[in-house]
């Protein structure tokens, strides 16, 4: 298992979105051949609603407030992750950890 990883900021959360596929299993760059095993997430500028069951995120799902941090573990949960804004103009900071 490799510690460290990559990050991104997801800014359009007006509709339910998942993690960027290229970040989960990179096809180029220094993480080529690696697979994400965890993501640490934090909303910026408001709240978000999240789930990792592969269904569209809605306001009925878990709410994560600005300043709170959550960690999603396991490739299947990362692939099934969905998020939608709870507040307008919120973004989601994401840090990925990879394994070979």
C-alpha positions as CSV (number, residue, x, y, z in Angstrom):
1,X,0.0,0.0,0.0
2,X,1.3,3.4,-0.9
3,X,0.7,6.4,1.3
4,X,0.1,9.8,-0.2
5,X,-1.8,10.5,-3.3
6,X,-3.6,13.1,-5.4
7,X,-6.2,15.7,-4.8
8,X,-8.9,17.7,-6.6
9,X,-11.6,20.2,-5.9
10,X,-15.0,19.4,-7.3
11,X,-16.8,22.7,-7.9
12,X,-20.1,21.9,-9.7
13,X,-22.3,20.1,-7.2
14,X,-25.6,21.4,-8.5
15,X,-26.4,17.9,-9.6
16,X,-25.4,14.6,-8.0
17,X,-21.8,13.8,-9.0
18,X,-19.2,11.2,-8.2
19,X,-15.5,11.3,-7.9
20,X,-13.5,11.8,-11.1
21,X,-12.9,8.5,-12.8
22,X,-9.3,9.4,-13.7
23,X,-8.6,10.0,-10.0
24,X,-9.9,6.6,-9.0
25,X,-7.8,4.7,-11.5
26,X,-5.3,7.0,-13.2
27,X,-4.4,6.2,-16.8
28,X,-1.5,8.6,-16.9
29,X,0.9,10.5,-14.7
30,X,2.8,9.4,-11.6
31,X,-0.1,7.2,-10.3
32,X,-0.5,5.2,-13.5
33,X,-1.2,1.6,-12.6
34,X,-2.4,2.5,-9.1
35,X,-5.9,2.4,-7.7
36,X,-7.5,4.7,-5.1
37,X,-8.3,2.9,-1.8
38,X,-9.5,5.9,0.2
39,X,-10.7,9.5,-0.2
40,X,-10.8,12.2,2.5
41,X,-13.4,14.8,1.7
42,X,-14.3,18.2,3.1
43,X,-16.9,20.7,1.9
44,X,-15.8,24.3,1.4
45,X,-18.3,27.2,1.4
46,X,-21.3,25.3,2.8
47,X,-22.8,21.8,3.2
48,X,-23.1,18.8,1.0
49,X,-25.2,15.6,1.0
50,X,-23.3,12.3,0.4
51,X,-23.8,8.6,-0.1
52,X,-21.7,5.7,-1.3
53,X,-24.4,3.3,-2.3
54,X,-24.4,4.2,-6.0
55,X,-27.7,6.1,-6.0
56,X,-28.3,9.8,-6.7
57,X,-27.4,11.9,-3.7
58,X,-30.4,13.9,-2.3
59,X,-31.1,16.1,0.7
60,X,-32.3,12.9,2.4
61,X,-28.7,11.5,2.5
62,X,-25.9,12.2,5.1
63,X,-25.2,15.8,5.4
64,X,-21.6,17.0,5.8
65,X,-21.2,20.6,7.0
66,X,-18.4,23.0,6.1
67,X,-15.3,22.2,8.3
68,X,-16.3,18.6,8.8
69,X,-14.2,15.9,7.3
70,X,-15.1,12.3,6.2
71,X,-13.1,9.4,4.9
72,X,-14.6,7.0,2.3
73,X,-12.6,3.7,2.1
74,X,-12.6,0.8,-0.3
75,X,-12.6,1.1,-4.1
76,X,-16.2,-0.1,-4.5
77,X,-17.5,2.7,-2.1
78,X,-15.3,5.2,-3.9
79,X,-16.8,4.2,-7.3
80,X,-20.3,4.3,-5.9
81,X,-19.8,7.7,-4.1
82,X,-22.3,10.5,-5.0
83,X,-22.5,14.1,-3.7
84,X,-24.8,17.1,-4.2
85,X,-24.8,20.6,-2.8
86,X,-26.7,21.4,0.4
87,X,-25.8,25.1,-0.1
88,X,-25.3,27.0,-3.4
89,X,-21.7,27.5,-4.5
90,X,-20.2,24.9,-2.2
91,X,-17.2,22.9,-3.4
92,X,-15.7,19.6,-2.2
93,X,-12.0,19.2,-1.5
94,X,-10.9,15.6,-2.1
95,X,-7.6,13.9,-1.2
96,X,-7.0,10.3,-2.7
97,X,-4.8,7.6,-1.3
98,X,-3.5,4.9,-3.7
99,X,-2.5,1.3,-3.6
100,X,-0.7,-0.8,-6.2
